[in-house]
Amino acid sequence: MIILHELGHAINGEDGCEIYNSTFSSHCKEEWNANSFMIKELAQEYASCTGCDVEDINFMNFLQKNKLSYLCDEIKKIIKGIA
């Protein structure tokens, strides 16, 4: 999971510490974007392994399998592209 998170930083075009450390809001936004990337990738993998569509994921099982502590509603928003 950590690799997916860090890959999210790279794919989102984040280039290092300067922006990350500039303001608290910039830091939070970059972390949110990296976490969103990670969750979307994990959701695709979960859907593939379980044979269901991403829209049909059982979020509680998804959270438990991936040992995620996010709120279920936030995971749903990220996976469904709302957030």
N, C-alpha and C positions, 0 to 999 in steps of 0.2 A: 504494500500500500504506500509506503513512503516513497518508493521509486515513482509510482504514478503521480503522487502529489508533486514531487520535484519536477517530473516531466511536464506537469501542468504549468509550472512556472515558466519553463523553457518555451512551451508551445504558445503560451500567452504573451510571449515577447518580453518577458521581464528579464532585465539584463544585469541584475546584481543588487548590491547593497544600497546604492545611492537613493533610488526611489523608495525602496523598502524601508529605509531608515529615515526618510525625510519627514513624514508625518504619521501620526497614529492611524488616520483614516486611510492613507495610502497603504500602510502595512496591512490593515484589516481587509482592504479590497483585494490586494494581491493574494492573501491567504484564502479568502473566500473563493476567488477564481481558481486557484490551484486545487482547493478541496472540491469544488464543483466539477472540475475536470476528472479528478480521481473517482468521484461518486458515479459520474456518467459512465466511465470506463468499467467500473465494478458492476454497474447495473447491466451493461451489455454482456459481460462475462456471465453474470448470474442468470440472465435470461437465456443465454445460449446453453448453459449447463442444465437448467431446469426445463428447457423446451417451451418456455412461455414467452409471450411478448413483453417488452419492457413495461408497457402500460398495465400489464396484469401482475406485476411483481407483488408478492406478499411482503410488504415493507418490514414487518416485524421479523420475519425469517431472514430477510436481506440484512437487516441491522445486526442480528445475532450472528449470522454466518461470517460477516465481515468485521465483527467486533467494533461496530461504530457506536458512538455515544451521541450522535446528533438527534435532534428531535425528529420524530417521524414525519411531521408536516413539512419540515425543511427539506428532508430527503425527497419527498414526493414532488415538491416544487422544482428541485434541481433536476430530477430525472425527467419530469414532464416538460422541462424547459420554461417553466414559469419564472424562476428566479434568475 
